[in-house]
Amino acid sequence: MLTSALTFSALLVSVRAQLAGTLKTETHPPLSVSQCTASGCTSKAQSIVIDANWRWLHTKEGYTNCYTGNTWNATACPDGKKCAANCALEGADYSATYGITTSGNSLKLNFVTKGDNVNVGSRTYLMASDTKYQMLKLMNQEFTFDVDVSKLPCGLNGALYFSEMAEDGGLSKYSTNKAGAKFGTGYCDAQCPQDVKFINGEANSVGWTPASNDPNAGGGQYGTCCNEMDIWEGNSISTAYTPHPCSVTGQTRCEGTDCGIGSRYSSLCDADGCDFNSFRMGNTGFYGPGKTLDTAKPMTVVTQFISTDGTANGDLKEIKRFYVQNGKTFANSDSTVVGAGGNSLTDDFCAKQKVAFGDQNVFKDRGGLKAMGGAIKRGMVLVMSIWDDHTANMLWLDAPYPPEKDASAPGVSRGTCSRDSGKPEDVEKNSPSASVTYSNIKWGPIGSTFKAPTIKGRA
């Protein structure tokens, strides 16, 4: 993800808390996923949980909000540690409050949900049990899922990605975190977001500044960094897959320039990443409504993590992409950018792409594919979300970006959306019924999760 923070605009009294409340039972929506071997796939009943940032946070003795709008309750939260001790979060009503529904192996995330309050966007995690996230270790394996982005217009992002979060959400490491993965704690990503309201078991209330363009968000003194592998960021216009390596291992709290404050490229992580967006790489007819991959219809997305030695112990050398739609398998599109050919992500491709587009190669500086592969071997959490962008209007995904640059310059155009599109106030007003559906999630050895009778494109 390219923006400086994941500003999902949750129009609720919602925040990440560290105590577990008792007013409403937390019941995780069930979701079936499949683990595969060379002999076939086995379905397993698991579940998802919503990130704690969306939940109601109140004083542990009663119903007083600990955070309202984009401001902390100074009485309950005079400092980070006392806030963690004083405040509790509650169980979620997934469908009525957040517009999150599951059915069999399918997860649907609605963009705007109107109930007692109005909720915008959501972020969920795959659980292995009631108290632990599913840890995916995918070196020399593949990950496959189906996605329907037909109801995602310009400015919206249905994102499915991996984050090197702690398996228990930080419960065992930080004594002040009493909620853990069961309540969706411990988020981090390569943007080192400062809008996360509890980090390392403490409230991020010190130096908190309410956002000027979002009545429900802000930023504190600290950010929370970790390796991030964007398997899928997309809408009906554009899509990209992007590794974001970091110089640190696991969830790490940052401050100042380590978060990228004042200097984006001083961050502990590669905020830009090395992205493959077919439109940006010159193939404008590959993905979109009525194109080779028709976004009016669901499609299957396959991502393969190829190691140097063909085993799970090797270093990551390549990330390959295939698609399946209407019974046909498509290799990823070939880049037509002069000096940066290819249809997969390698360190060589990334270096040449940065040169072609005039971008700084922070990807290499933060360890490139080897660093990304380290996180993939250690284990990462599956994140599934829908969001709008209060920082850059999602232009980095589907429109000319930076918007002041000539759209014809190499690497600037990322899709057919207007440079004036994607403003959160517009998409929330005009596309409240937008949604994304993820389904049929599978992982296993390369070649085990997808088969198709007809091969089209280079394999």
C-alpha positions, 0 to 999 in steps of 0.5 A: 500500500502506498499511502502513509497510513491505512485511514479506513474511515470507521464512522463509529466510536471505535478504537483499538483497546487492550482489555476485553469487555463483557457486555457483548460476546465476541463471536467470529464469523465462520469461513472455510479455507482449504489447505492443499497437497499434491494429492488434493485440497482439504477444506477446514472450518476456520473464522475471521475477526475484525480489527480492534480499531473498529470496536467500541472502546469504553471504560471498564467499569461502565459505558463511557467512551474512551475515544470519541470521534478523533479525540481521546478521553483525557480522564480515562486516558491520561497516558498510554499505560493508564488508558490500556488499564482503564479501557475495554473493547466489546464484541462485534455485531459483524453484519449489522454494524460492520457489513461483514458476512460469511457463507461457506468459503466466501467473505463479503465486505460492504463499504458503507453500513448504516445501522445505529451508526454509520460504518465505512470500511473494514479490516479482517484477519483469518483465525486459526483458532479463537485466540490465534491468527492463522500463520501462513508460511508460503515459501516455495508454495502458492496462494489462491483465492477468488475475488469479485471487484465488480462493485468497486469503483474508482477510489476504493480498494479491496485489499488482500495481503499478508502482514507479519503480525504476532500470532496472538496479536501481542497478547503474550509479549505485552502484559497490558494487552489482555484482548489479543488476537481474539479481538483483532489486536496487533496490526502493523504494516509497511506504512508504519501507520500512526493511526493505530490507537494501541501499539505494544499494549499502550494507547498511542495517545501521546502527541495525538493529532486529530486528522483534518480531513477525517472526523474519526482518525488521527495520528499519535507519536508512534507507528507500527511497522512490519513486513507486508506482502500485498497479494491483491490491491484492486478495484474494477479499474486497476490492480497491483501486487506488491512486496514491502520489505522492512529492515526489522523482524516482526511487529516493531513500534517506531517513532520519528524518522523511523516511521518515515515522518518528514522523510518517507524513505527514512522509514524502517520499511519500504512504503512504496514497495515494488509493484506490478500493476499491468496498466502502469507496466504498459498493458492497458488492455489486460485488466478492467471492464470488458478487458482480457481479465473482465472485472465485471466477473469474478476471477481466480488469483494465483500467487507463487513464491519461488525459492532459490533452491526449490524448497521452503528453506531457500531465499525468495527469488521470484513472485509469479502471478496467474489468473483463471477466469471462465475456465482459462488460465492467464499468465500475468501480462508482460511489461512493455516498459522500455528497459523493464521487461518481464511479467513477474517480480524479481530483484532485477525487475524491481531495480530496472522498474525503479530506473525506468520510472525515476523512483528511489530503490528503497525496495533494495535498501530494505533487503528486497525479495530476500527480506520479504522471503524471510517474513514469508518463511517466519509466517504472516497473517492474512488480512482482508479489507475494503477501504478508501484513502484519505491521504492520496484518494487511491490515485496511486492504484487507479489514476495518474499519480502523482496527480501533478505529473504528466500522465504520459510520463513513464510510471505515472498512469496506473489506470483510467480513473481521473486524477480528480477521482477517489475523494472519500467524501465522494465515494462514500456519498456516491458508492455506499453499496460498494463491496468486495467478495473474497472466496475459495481461499487455498494454499499449498505446494506449487501446482496444488491449488488451481487447474484449468483445461485451457492455457492462454498467455505465457506460463 
